[in-house]
């Protein structure tokens, strides 16, 4: 089982249509830019609490014409 150290902790607001904004510092650190795809997973613990986990999806190579 992998254990991770928390690097960031903060609040993210939810806007119109359920949109969230990832703080600039985190986007820069993770190399997330406009047009990138993110993978989202909801995890549930044995006590029923849930958390949202988001990471940048692997970039797919461009298709040749």
MOPAC internal coordinates of N, CA, C and O (Angstrom, degrees):
PM7 1SCF
backbone

  N    0.0000 0     0.00 0     0.00 0    0    0    0
  C    1.4539 1     0.00 0     0.00 0    1    0    0
  C    1.5252 1   108.52 1     0.00 0    2    1    0
  O    1.2310 1   121.03 1   -47.60 1    3    2    1
  N    1.3169 1   115.63 1   132.40 1    3    2    1
  C    1.4625 1   120.40 1  -179.55 1    5    3    2
  C    1.5284 1   110.32 1   -86.46 1    6    5    3
  O    1.2310 1   121.08 1   -39.36 1    7    6    5
  N    1.2949 1   115.54 1   140.64 1    7    6    5
  C    1.4574 1   121.50 1   174.84 1    9    7    6
  C    1.5152 1   107.74 1  -117.43 1   10    9    7
  O    1.2310 1   120.87 1   -42.37 1   11   10    9
  N    1.3085 1   115.95 1   137.63 1   11   10    9
  C    1.4502 1   121.09 1  -177.99 1   13   11   10
  C    1.5138 1   110.10 1  -118.57 1   14   13   11
  O    1.2310 1   120.93 1   -31.35 1   15   14   13
  N    1.2986 1   115.82 1   148.65 1   15   14   13
  C    1.4592 1   122.76 1   176.83 1   17   15   14
  C    1.5267 1   107.74 1   -94.69 1   18   17   15
  O    1.2310 1   120.06 1   -45.41 1   19   18   17
  N    1.3042 1   117.49 1   134.59 1   19   18   17
  C    1.4639 1   121.81 1   179.45 1   21   19   18
  C    1.5232 1   109.48 1   -71.45 1   22   21   19
  O    1.2310 1   120.78 1   -55.72 1   23   22   21
  N    1.3391 1   116.12 1   124.28 1   23   22   21
  C    1.4577 1   121.64 1   178.37 1   25   23   22
  C    1.5249 1   111.73 1  -101.93 1   26   25   23
  O    1.2310 1   120.42 1   148.58 1   27   26   25
  N    1.3158 1   116.79 1   -31.42 1   27   26   25
  C    1.4615 1   121.66 1  -179.48 1   29   27   26
  C    1.5177 1   108.61 1  -134.72 1   30   29   27
  O    1.2310 1   121.06 1   -31.64 1   31   30   29
  N    1.2968 1   115.58 1   148.36 1   31   30   29
  C    1.4557 1   120.93 1   173.77 1   33   31   30
  C    1.5077 1   106.69 1  -151.92 1   34   33   31
  O    1.2310 1   120.22 1   -56.43 1   35   34   33
  N    1.2953 1   117.18 1   123.57 1   35   34   33
  C    1.4486 1   120.31 1  -178.97 1   37   35   34
  C    1.5009 1   110.65 1  -169.81 1   38   37   35
  O    1.2310 1   120.96 1     5.46 1   39   38   37
  N    1.3072 1   115.76 1  -174.54 1   39   38   37
  C    1.4461 1   121.25 1  -179.09 1   41   39   38
  C    1.5183 1   110.31 1  -106.18 1   42   41   39
  O    1.2310 1   121.11 1   -37.67 1   43   42   41
  N    1.3253 1   115.48 1   142.33 1   43   42   41
  C    1.4525 1   122.58 1   176.85 1   45   43   42
  C    1.5166 1   106.48 1  -125.64 1   46   45   43
  O    1.2310 1   120.36 1   -53.52 1   47   46   45
  N    1.3205 1   116.91 1   126.48 1   47   46   45
  C    1.4599 1   120.87 1   179.85 1   49   47   46
  C    1.5202 1   111.64 1   -81.04 1   50   49   47
  O    1.2310 1   121.17 1   -27.42 1   51   50   49
  N    1.3105 1   115.36 1   152.58 1   51   50   49
  C    1.4575 1   121.79 1   175.49 1   53   51   50
  C    1.5207 1   107.59 1  -104.45 1   54   53   51
  O    1.2310 1   121.04 1   -54.79 1   55   54   53
  N    1.3258 1   115.62 1   125.21 1   55   54   53
  C    1.4574 1   120.63 1  -177.04 1   57   55   54
  C    1.5175 1   112.84 1  -101.93 1   58   57   55
  O    1.2310 1   121.17 1    16.44 1   59   58   57
  N    1.3089 1   115.37 1  -163.56 1   59   58   57
  C    1.4547 1   123.29 1  -179.57 1   61   59   58
  C    1.5308 1   109.89 1   -56.88 1   62   61   59
  O    1.2310 1   120.82 1   -45.78 1   63   62   61
  N    1.3006 1   116.04 1   134.22 1   63   62   61
  C    1.4637 1   120.38 1   178.43 1   65   63   62
  C    1.5147 1   113.79 1    73.17 1   66   65   63
  O    1.2310 1   119.88 1  -166.07 1   67   66   65
  N    1.3461 1   117.83 1    13.93 1   67   66   65
  C    1.4570 1   121.23 1   179.15 1   69   67   66
  C    1.5183 1   114.23 1    79.55 1   70   69   67
  O    1.2310 1   120.07 1  -166.14 1   71   70   69
  N    1.3124 1   117.47 1    13.86 1   71   70   69
  C    1.4752 1   120.79 1  -179.25 1   73   71   70
  C    1.5203 1   110.67 1   -73.78 1   74   73   71
  O    1.2310 1   121.43 1   -40.40 1   75   74   73
  N    1.3261 1   114.87 1   139.60 1   75   74   73
  C    1.4594 1   120.37 1   175.57 1   77   75   74
  C    1.5232 1   108.58 1  -116.39 1   78   77   75
  O    1.2310 1   120.90 1   -26.16 1   79   78   77
  N    1.3160 1   115.87 1   153.84 1   79   78   77
  C    1.4604 1   121.41 1   177.38 1   81   79   78
  C    1.5161 1   108.13 1  -115.30 1   82   81   79
  O    1.2310 1   120.93 1   -58.90 1   83   82   81
  N    1.3244 1   115.82 1   121.10 1   83   82   81
  C    1.4611 1   121.30 1   176.78 1   85   83   82
  C    1.5233 1   107.07 1   -83.19 1   86   85   83
  O    1.2310 1   119.64 1   -52.86 1   87   86   85
  N    1.3295 1   118.29 1   127.14 1   87   86   85
  C    1.4666 1   120.50 1  -178.17 1   89   87   86
  C    1.5361 1   112.32 1   -54.09 1   90   89   87
  O    1.2310 1   120.95 1   -34.87 1   91   90   89
  N    1.3254 1   115.78 1   145.13 1   91   90   89
  C    1.4623 1   122.34 1  -176.16 1   93   91   90
  C    1.5225 1   112.37 1   -54.99 1   94   93   91
  O    1.2310 1   119.69 1   137.03 1   95   94   93
  N    1.3174 1   118.20 1   -42.97 1   95   94   93
  C    1.4695 1   121.33 1  -179.05 1   97   95   94
  C    1.5285 1   111.06 1   -57.30 1   98   97   95
  O    1.2310 1   120.52 1   138.37 1   99   98   97
  N    1.3158 1   116.61 1   -41.63 1   99   98   97
  C    1.4627 1   120.56 1  -179.45 1  101   99   98
  C    1.5268 1   110.22 1   -71.50 1  102  101   99
  O    1.2310 1   119.86 1   136.98 1  103  102  101
  N    1.3492 1   117.88 1   -43.02 1  103  102  101
  C    1.4641 1   120.68 1   178.18 1  105  103  102
  C    1.5208 1   110.88 1   -58.74 1  106  105  103
  O    1.2310 1   120.29 1   135.80 1  107  106  105
  N    1.3253 1   117.05 1   -44.20 1  107  106  105
  C    1.4658 1   120.49 1   179.87 1  109  107  106
  C    1.5218 1   110.91 1   -64.40 1  110  109  107
  O    1.2310 1   120.19 1   135.93 1  111  110  109
  N    1.3234 1   117.25 1   -44.07 1  111  110  109
  C    1.4586 1   120.89 1  -178.12 1  113  111  110
  C    1.5288 1   112.07 1   -63.90 1  114  113  111
  O    1.2310 1   120.50 1   143.44 1  115  114  113
  N    1.3320 1   116.64 1   -36.56 1  115  114  113
  C    1.4638 1   120.76 1  -178.17 1  117  115  114
  C    1.5259 1   112.72 1   -91.95 1  118  117  115
  O    1.2310 1   120.57 1   175.47 1  119  118  117
  N    1.3279 1   116.51 1    -4.53 1  119  118  117
  C    1.4605 1   119.68 1   179.79 1  121  119  118
  C    1.5220 1   112.94 1    70.71 1  122  121  119
  O    1.2310 1   120.23 1  -148.32 1  123  122  121
  N    1.3283 1   117.16 1    31.68 1  123  122  121
  C    1.4592 1   121.72 1   179.52 1  125  123  122
  C    1.5180 1   108.64 1   -89.30 1  126  125  123
  O    1.2310 1   120.88 1   -51.83 1  127  126  125
  N    1.3371 1   115.92 1   128.17 1  127  126  125
  C    1.4554 1   120.50 1  -179.82 1  129  127  126
  C    1.5153 1   111.38 1  -133.92 1  130  129  127
  O    1.2310 1   121.22 1    -4.00 1  131  130  129
  N    1.3150 1   115.28 1   176.00 1  131  130  129
  C    1.4590 1   121.31 1   179.20 1  133  131  130
  C    1.5227 1   110.00 1   -55.63 1  134  133  131
  O    1.2310 1   120.75 1   -45.60 1  135  134  133
  N    1.3123 1   116.17 1   134.40 1  135  134  133
  C    1.4586 1   121.17 1   178.38 1  137  135  134
  C    1.5159 1   114.73 1    89.50 1  138  137  135
  O    1.2310 1   119.44 1   167.62 1  139  138  137
  N    1.3377 1   118.68 1   -12.38 1  139  138  137
  C    1.4616 1   120.53 1   177.51 1  141  139  138
  C    1.5240 1   110.02 1   -68.50 1  142  141  139
  O    1.2310 1   120.97 1   -28.78 1  143  142  141
  N    1.3140 1   115.74 1   151.22 1  143  142  141
  C    1.4558 1   121.63 1   175.29 1  145  143  142
  C    1.5180 1   108.96 1  -101.44 1  146  145  143
  O    1.2310 1   120.91 1   -39.18 1  147  146  145
  N    1.3346 1   115.86 1   140.82 1  147  146  145
  C    1.4570 1   121.48 1   177.68 1  149  147  146
  C    1.5196 1   108.60 1  -116.10 1  150  149  147
  O    1.2310 1   120.57 1   -35.77 1  151  150  149
  N    1.3185 1   116.52 1   144.23 1  151  150  149
  C    1.4505 1   122.48 1   175.01 1  153  151  150
  C    1.5248 1   107.20 1   -98.49 1  154  153  151
  O    1.2310 1   120.44 1   -43.16 1  155  154  153
  N    1.3325 1   116.77 1   136.84 1  155  154  153
  C    1.4623 1   122.27 1  -177.12 1  157  155  154
  C    1.5233 1   108.78 1  -122.88 1  158  157  155
  O    1.2310 1   120.92 1   -43.89 1  159  158  157
  N    1.3311 1   115.85 1   136.11 1  159  158  157
  C    1.4637 1   121.28 1   177.80 1  161  159  158
  C    1.5219 1   108.02 1  -135.97 1  162  161  159
  O    1.2310 1   120.34 1   -40.36 1  163  162  161
  N    1.3256 1   116.96 1   139.64 1  163  162  161
  C    1.4632 1   122.07 1   173.23 1  165  163  162
  C    1.5199 1   106.96 1  -105.96 1  166  165  163
  O    1.2310 1   120.66 1   -55.39 1  167  166  165
  N    1.3282 1   116.34 1   124.61 1  167  166  165
  C    1.4619 1   122.39 1   179.57 1  169  167  166
  C    1.5187 1   108.94 1  -108.73 1  170  169  167
  O    1.2310 1   120.60 1   -36.42 1  171  170  169
  N    1.3218 1   116.46 1   143.58 1  171  170  169
  C    1.4632 1   121.30 1   177.90 1  173  171  170
  C    1.5214 1   108.77 1  -124.74 1  174  173  171
  O    1.2310 1   120.95 1   -47.34 1  175  174  173
  N    1.3374 1   115.79 1   132.66 1  175  174  173
  C    1.4600 1   120.73 1   179.66 1  177  175  174
  C    1.5242 1   109.62 1   -88.45 1  178  177  175
  O    1.2310 1   120.90 1    -6.52 1  179  178  177
  N    1.3112 1   115.88 1   173.48 1  179  178  177
  C    1.4606 1   121.01 1  -179.25 1  181  179  178
  C    1.5251 1   112.40 1   -64.47 1  182  181  179
  O    1.2310 1   120.10 1   157.63 1  183  182  181
  N    1.3428 1   117.41 1   -22.37 1  183  182  181
  C    1.4738 1   119.17 1   178.55 1  185  183  182
  C    1.5331 1   112.34 1   -89.67 1  186  185  183
  O    1.2310 1   120.13 1  -176.05 1  187  186  185
  N    1.3281 1   117.36 1     3.95 1  187  186  185
  C    1.4614 1   121.70 1   176.74 1  189  187  186
  C    1.5150 1   115.13 1    92.07 1  190  189  187
  O    1.2310 1   119.81 1   172.02 1  191  190  189
  N    1.3419 1   117.96 1    -7.98 1  191  190  189
  C    1.4633 1   119.08 1   178.16 1  193  191  190
  C    1.5271 1   109.28 1   -70.99 1  194  193  191
  O    1.2310 1   121.02 1   -28.91 1  195  194  193
  N    1.3185 1   115.65 1   151.09 1  195  194  193
  C    1.4631 1   120.97 1  -177.38 1  197  195  194
  C    1.5165 1   110.60 1  -125.81 1  198  197  195
  O    1.2310 1   121.52 1   -26.03 1  199  198  197
  N    1.3205 1   114.69 1   153.97 1  199  198  197
  C    1.4611 1   120.28 1   174.35 1  201  199  198
  C    1.5151 1   108.87 1  -142.47 1  202  201  199
  O    1.2310 1   121.32 1   -27.98 1  203  202  201
  N    1.3247 1   115.09 1   152.02 1  203  202  201
  C    1.4555 1   122.79 1   178.75 1  205  203  202
  C    1.5255 1   107.91 1  -101.02 1  206  205  203
  O    1.2310 1   120.83 1   -50.39 1  207  206  205
  N    1.3217 1   116.03 1   129.61 1  207  206  205
  C    1.4637 1   122.09 1   179.08 1  209  207  206
  C    1.5261 1   107.24 1  -118.46 1  210  209  207
  O    1.2310 1   120.54 1   -51.72 1  211  210  209
  N    1.3290 1   116.58 1   128.28 1  211  210  209
  C    1.4679 1   121.66 1  -177.53 1  213  211  210
  C    1.5255 1   108.79 1  -128.29 1  214  213  211
  O    1.2310 1   120.44 1   -43.03 1  215  214  213
  N    1.3183 1   116.76 1   136.97 1  215  214  213
  C    1.4586 1   120.17 1   173.55 1  217  215  214
  C    1.5162 1   109.41 1  -145.85 1  218  217  215
  O    1.2310 1   120.64 1   -19.07 1  219  218  217
  N    1.3196 1   116.38 1   160.93 1  219  218  217
  C    1.4587 1   121.23 1  -179.73 1  221  219  218
  C    1.5183 1   109.02 1   -72.92 1  222  221  219
  O    1.2310 1   120.36 1   -49.79 1  223  222  221
  N    1.3205 1   116.91 1   130.21 1  223  222  221
  C    1.4551 1   122.03 1   177.81 1  225  223  222
  C    1.5231 1   109.37 1   -70.30 1  226  225  223
  O    1.2310 1   121.00 1   -24.62 1  227  226  225
  N    1.3082 1   115.70 1   155.38 1  227  226  225
  C    1.4611 1   119.67 1   176.56 1  229  227  226
  C    1.5196 1   109.45 1   -64.12 1  230  229  227
  O    1.2310 1   120.94 1   -42.32 1  231  230  229
  N    1.2894 1   115.80 1   137.68 1  231  230  229
  C    1.4665 1   119.92 1   178.12 1  233  231  230
  C    1.5257 1   108.81 1   -76.21 1  234  233  231
  O    1.2310 1   121.39 1   -48.03 1  235  234  233
  N    1.3184 1   114.94 1   131.97 1  235  234  233
  C    1.4616 1   121.23 1   179.89 1  237  235  234
  C    1.5250 1   108.81 1   -89.10 1  238  237  235
  O    1.2310 1   120.62 1   -38.60 1  239  238  237
  N    1.3368 1   116.42 1   141.40 1  239  238  237
  C    1.4621 1   118.08 1   178.16 1  241  239  238
  C    1.5282 1   110.21 1   -64.86 1  242  241  239
  O    1.2310 1   120.75 1   -33.84 1  243  242  241
  N    1.3194 1   116.18 1   146.16 1  243  242  241
  C    1.4706 1   121.13 1   179.53 1  245  243  242
  C    1.5117 1   109.43 1   -65.73 1  246  245  243
  O    1.2310 1   121.05 1   -40.24 1  247  246  245
  N    1.3327 1   115.60 1   139.76 1  247  246  245
  C    1.4668 1   120.29 1   177.26 1  249  247  246
  C    1.5086 1   109.44 1   -76.82 1  250  249  247
  O    1.2310 1   121.81 1   -37.51 1  251  250  249
  N    1.3236 1   114.15 1   142.49 1  251  250  249
  C    1.4614 1   119.22 1   177.62 1  253  251  250
  C    1.5164 1   109.27 1   -84.34 1  254  253  251
  O    1.2310 1   120.02 1   -39.86 1  255  254  253
  N    1.3438 1   117.56 1   140.14 1  255  254  253
  C    1.4764 1   120.07 1  -178.79 1  257  255  254
  C    1.5036 1   113.11 1   -68.58 1  258  257  255
  O    1.2310 1   120.10 1   180.00 1  259  258  257

